[in-house]
Amino acid sequence: MALQVVVGQGPVGTAVARLLVQRGDHVKLISRRGGAPDGIEGVAADATNGDELARIAEGAATIYSCAGPPYPQWATDWPPLGAGLVRAAELSKALLVTTGNLYGYGEVDGPIREDLPLKPNSVKGQVRTQVWTDALKAHEAGRIRTAEVRGSDYLGAGAMSPYSVLVLPKLLAGKAASIPADLDAPHSWTYVGDVARTLIAVADDDTKWGRAWHVPSPEPLSVRALATLTAELAGTAPARISSMPSFVLRLGGLFNSTARASIETQYQWRRPFTVDSTPAMVAFGIEPVPVADAVREMIELNRSTGRQ
């Protein structure tokens, strides 16, 4: 029974922990509050404290980084978290596999590929690029072993994205929804469970370390098409959705920190934003879960928790 450490009790961290337990591993799930689902050891800890995290991870095969600061606090809170994880990996000798995203590539024409240079055009992209670059330098220097797994906007139970926050609840209530996006631009979506499967697949193959991988994701689907599909699966009124003008988002940013933090990444929603995940599909044999299945999870969770 291998010891595994999962940092972060969000949807990805929880999914990783459950998959590892299912195959017989002993999992320590780290969060600030502690606690964990049945069969998983919950540990309360501050992951920015690399020495403390290293003690918890002593003897562990892998540290899975699945945590993340609140969206408006990325610039200030990601650097110490990234440093803490690298420190813990160096002291414990555990592999560090990090859940990343596509922000570091900046604005790209065409599908986003893993071999593209990192050219962030936002503060959030810059900080995520720096966190990965620091970890990769430590890997290349022989101090740690690491890899990163990058996905697009999440779908699935517990997924948090502009779609899940602004659109899904409205559709399930049979109401009109608005989102700051080009409704017809092709957009890639990544299933939370596929993120977890890819993280574990990368960790299990030492020939796949020292680089980034894109999570296998289905064919792109526009926001309008996703909304239509959601309403059909939910059995609610046909989707009514509109594009929120940019000035409305900026106005909202005067009062809401999350809206304000979203302004610099509007390029991801106002134009095509697609990911090429072919290398990971070939390397690990992972076929992405269909969008419809991911949406069903979201609908079921919303209804089971009484939101709709």
Secondary structure, DSSP 8 states (H G I E B T S, - for coil): --EEEEE--SHHHHHHHHHHHHTT-EEEEEESS---STTSEEEE--TT-HHHHHHHTTT-SEEEE-----GGGHHHHHHHHHHHHHHHHHHH--EEEEEEESGGG-S-SSSB-TTS-----SHHHHHHHHHHHHHHHHHHTTS--EEEEEE-EEESTT--SHIIIIIHHHHHTT--EEESS-TTS-B-EEEHHHHHHHHHHHHT-GGG-SSEEE----S---HHHHHHHHHHHHT-S---EEE--HHHHHHHHTT-HHHHHHGGGGGGTSS-B-B--HHHHHHH------HHHHHHHHHHHHHHTT--
